[in-house]
Amino acid sequence: MAEQDSDLEKTESPSQRRLDKAREDGQVARSRELSTFAVMMAGGAGLWVMGAGFVQQLILVLRQGLTLDTGLAFHAEQLLPHLRDLSVATLMVFLPFLVLLLAVAMFSPLLMNGWLFSMKPLQPDFSKLDPIAGFVRMFSSHGLMELAKAIGKSIIVGGIGSWVVWHNRADVLLLVGEPLARAIPHLGSLLWGSFTAIMMGMLLIVAIDVPFQLWEHNKKLKMTKQEVRQESKETEGDPQVKSRIRAMQREIARRRMMSEIPSADVVVTNPTHFSVALKYSENKMGAPVVVAKGSHLLAARIKEIAKENNVPILEAPPLARALHKHCDLGQAIPEALYTAVAEVLAYVYQLRRYETQGGAMPNLPGELPVPKELDPATQSEIRH
């Protein structure tokens, strides 16, 4: 029971597949504080760069609005077009600034998640209209965390703002008595100082919120051990099914190999541990090829099929061990074994001629020239 409960606890880190699926669904880590900070910084930079141009253009618009010529004074129907022109001129003054803020608001989420386009968040979800579910979300751990963040943000920003006002209280009081030409630059200096201090506080909030949002997003996507196993089965396949498929593939390959034994020229044996069937066609092959091989029970079965089909069987332990170790099915023998195999094939051809034409019985090959480095038994003795 304890093991089953542990399998249902979300203790495993989300897999890449789960992260990709969540991203396709539009579920990514988001930080509203980062977007707010980026928009405010863009706004401050825009005002810093375009502020002088704003003032000059607004002064011109204001002069045009406060100047009434004779035609406007005596023709009221021209007032609305004039007001429209002034409104359009005012809008055109702020249009670059508004476009800048809009662009930053749209692209600031890319700072955390890169480019993401998904239509699933736009699909209607009527479960979100459930008042009970909404009430539960309000008092969930996530809702309480968001409340704590809002309170913390208010304390930081409000505290910095209060400190700035209190620290500059003397300068604020001096503004009342200063001439307008000095008061406006002085006020601008105070505003920029206040803006810088608040932005530093916002930067602190962003530095806390971004890692928190990444951690919380990762926590939401955590998986149980059962989910990890299920995903592994879906992506890599059920281990039992894969094992059965491999067994079937081995069985098919073995049957195909056994079907090649009747056409072999000779079977070289250990005599009990290994059996290797060789085939050579002078017109089609550059060197003899291994068409079947096996050890123990499979080696015995290869010899049985060879006997049933009158395929010569030759006991040559070093050669059988070398061929079984260094040759794959369908592969030509190594060049170092050419001489040894040539002697075996020569004996086989002589044996066939004896069986068909009579004459002297060929002698079995003597000690075959098998290099020691290719014989596993010799290598084992050297290591010991």
WOHU-V37604 format. One record per backbone hydrogen bond with DSSP energy under -0.5 kcal/mol. CO is the residue of the C=O (numbers start at 1). NH is the residue of the N-H. If there is no record, write none. Layout:
co,nh
CO,NH
CO,NH
This chain:
co,nh
1,5
2,6
3,7
4,8
5,8
5,9
6,9
7,226
9,11
9,225
12,223
15,19
16,20
17,21
18,22
19,23
20,24
21,25
22,27
23,26
26,28
31,35
32,36
33,37
34,38
35,39
36,40
37,41
38,42
39,43
40,44
41,45
42,46
43,47
44,48
45,49
46,50
47,51
50,54
51,55
52,56
53,57
54,58
55,59
56,60
57,61
58,62
59,63
60,64
61,65
62,66
63,67
66,68
67,69
69,73
70,74
71,75
75,78
76,79
76,80
77,81
78,82
79,83
80,84
81,85
82,86
83,87
84,88
85,89
86,90
87,91
88,92
89,93
90,94
91,95
92,96
94,98
95,99
96,100
97,101
98,102
99,103
100,104
101,105
102,106
103,107
104,108
107,110
108,111
109,112
109,113
110,114
119,122
119,123
120,123
125,128
126,129
127,130
129,131
130,134
131,135
132,136
133,137
134,138
135,139
137,140
137,143
140,144
141,145
142,146
143,147
144,148
145,149
146,150
147,151
148,152
149,153
150,154
151,155
152,156
153,157
154,158
155,159
156,160
157,161
158,162
159,163
160,164
161,165
162,166
163,167
164,168
166,169
168,172
169,173
170,174
171,175
172,175
173,176
173,177
174,177
174,178
179,182
179,183
180,184
181,185
182,186
183,187
184,188
185,189
186,190
187,191
188,192
189,193
190,194
191,195
192,196
193,197
194,198
195,199
196,200
197,201
198,202
199,203
200,204
201,205
202,206
203,207
204,208
205,209
206,210
208,212
209,213
210,214
211,215
212,216
213,217
214,218
215,219
216,220
217,221
219,222
223,11
223,12
224,228
225,229
226,230
227,231
228,232
229,233
230,234
231,235
232,236
232,237
233,237
238,242
239,243
240,244
241,245
242,246
243,247
244,248
245,249
246,250
247,251
248,252
249,253
250,254
251,255
252,256
253,257
254,258
255,259
256,260
257,260
257,261
258,261
258,262
260,263
261,264
265,312
266,278
267,314
268,276
269,316
273,296
274,270
275,294
276,268
277,291
277,292
278,265
278,266
279,289
281,284
281,285
288,333
289,279
289,291
290,330
292,277
294,275
295,298
296,300
297,301
298,302
299,303
300,304
301,305
302,306
303,307
304,308
305,309
306,311
307,310
310,312
312,267
314,269
314,316
316,320
317,321
318,322
319,323
320,324
321,325
322,326
323,327
328,331
331,290
334,337
335,338
337,341
338,342
339,343
340,344
341,345
342,346
343,347
344,348
345,349
346,350
347,351
348,352
349,353
350,354
351,355
352,356
353,357
353,358
354,358
366,368
368,370
369,371
371,374
371,375
372,375
374,376
375,379
376,380
377,381
378,382
379,383
380,384
